[in-house]
Amino acid sequence: MPKPIREEIFPVKPRKAVPYEFVLDALTQIQIETRPMFGCLAIYVGNKIVFMLRQKQKQKEDNGVWLATTEEHHKSLRREFPCMRSIQLFGKEVTGWQVLPADAADFEEAAMRACELIVARDSRIGKVPKRRGKSKAK
């Protein structure tokens, strides 16, 4: 059977599967927005980015649920999430972004706890992204 003409002219790129879809399921009681970002899936609550879901073949050590936070909250969050650490692919020792690594023994439990904190509007997780300035032609 031949392909419909539209598909021959305008090939349809299949959508990627949502990584760690159980995270979205755990957040159904609040209003969220998802956006693709850098090959990952960003999750927003209002104007704050709270999570990034990453599952890639390269640099697998950074796969998991990324928490948008600030360094001042790392110590208290680490008490709740002992497996939490800075993202390694950024090359810095400490970053605002922290990851609950997918290969951790308690990954799903930790990710679900992080979702509970988001639903409870815990102020330690979530950042308002900086606005991009207009690029100036030189």
C-alpha positions in Angstrom: 0.0 0.0 0.0 1.6 3.4 -1.0 2.1 6.1 1.6 -0.3 9.0 1.6 0.9 11.9 -0.4 1.2 14.1 2.7 3.7 11.8 4.3 5.9 11.7 1.2 6.0 15.5 0.9 6.0 16.3 4.7 7.6 13.4 6.5 6.3 13.1 10.1 9.0 12.7 12.7 7.9 10.4 15.4 7.8 11.9 18.9 10.2 10.7 21.5 8.8 8.8 24.4 8.5 10.7 27.6 11.3 9.6 30.0 10.2 8.7 33.5 6.5 9.2 32.7 5.6 8.3 36.2 6.8 11.8 37.2 4.2 13.4 35.1 1.6 11.0 36.5 2.6 12.1 40.1 2.1 15.7 39.2 -1.5 15.4 37.8 -3.1 17.2 40.8 -1.3 20.5 39.9 -1.2 22.4 36.7 2.1 21.9 34.9 3.5 22.7 31.5 6.1 20.6 29.7 8.5 21.8 27.0 11.2 20.1 25.1 14.6 21.5 26.0 18.1 20.4 25.0 16.7 16.9 24.1 15.1 16.6 27.5 11.7 17.4 28.9 11.4 20.5 31.1 8.5 20.7 33.6 7.2 24.1 34.7 4.8 25.0 37.5 3.6 28.5 36.7 6.6 30.6 35.6 9.1 28.3 37.4 11.1 25.5 35.9 11.1 22.7 38.5 12.4 19.5 36.8 14.1 18.4 33.7 13.7 14.7 32.7 16.7 13.3 31.0 17.3 9.9 29.4 20.0 9.9 26.7 22.6 7.5 25.4 25.5 9.8 26.0 26.7 10.7 29.5 24.2 8.3 31.1 25.5 9.2 34.5 23.4 12.4 34.3 20.2 10.6 33.3 17.3 11.0 35.7 15.3 13.8 37.2 17.1 17.1 37.4 16.0 19.5 40.1 16.1 23.2 39.5 17.4 24.6 42.8 20.1 26.9 44.2 23.2 26.1 46.1 21.8 27.4 49.3 19.2 24.5 49.3 21.6 21.7 48.5 22.3 20.7 52.1 18.7 20.4 53.2 17.7 18.7 49.9 20.5 16.2 50.3 19.1 15.1 53.7 15.9 14.1 51.8 17.8 12.8 48.7 21.1 11.2 49.7 21.7 10.2 46.1 21.3 13.8 44.8 24.4 15.4 43.2 25.4 18.1 40.8 25.0 17.5 37.0 28.4 16.2 35.7 28.1 17.2 32.1 28.4 20.9 33.0 32.0 20.3 34.1 31.6 22.3 37.3 31.9 20.8 40.8 28.7 22.3 42.0 25.8 23.5 39.9 22.3 24.9 40.7 20.9 21.9 38.8 21.0 18.7 40.8 20.2 15.2 39.6 18.4 12.3 41.1 20.3 9.7 39.1 18.3 7.1 37.2 20.8 4.4 38.2 20.4 5.1 42.0 18.9 2.2 43.9 16.2 4.5 45.3 15.6 6.5 42.1 11.8 6.1 41.8 11.2 6.6 45.5 13.3 9.8 45.4 11.6 11.1 42.2 8.2 10.5 43.8 9.3 12.4 47.0 10.5 15.3 44.8 7.1 15.3 43.1 5.4 15.5 46.6 7.6 18.5 47.3 6.5 20.2 44.1 2.9 19.5 44.8 3.4 21.0 48.3 5.0 24.1 46.6 8.3 23.6 48.5 10.3 26.7 47.7 13.6 24.9 47.6 12.8 23.5 44.1 12.1 25.7 41.2 13.6 28.7 39.5 12.3 31.5 37.3 14.4 31.3 34.2 16.4 34.4 33.3 14.9 36.3 30.4 17.0 36.2 27.3 18.2 39.6 26.1 17.6 40.6 22.5 20.7 39.8 20.4 22.4 42.9 19.0 23.6 42.9 15.4 27.3 43.9 15.2 
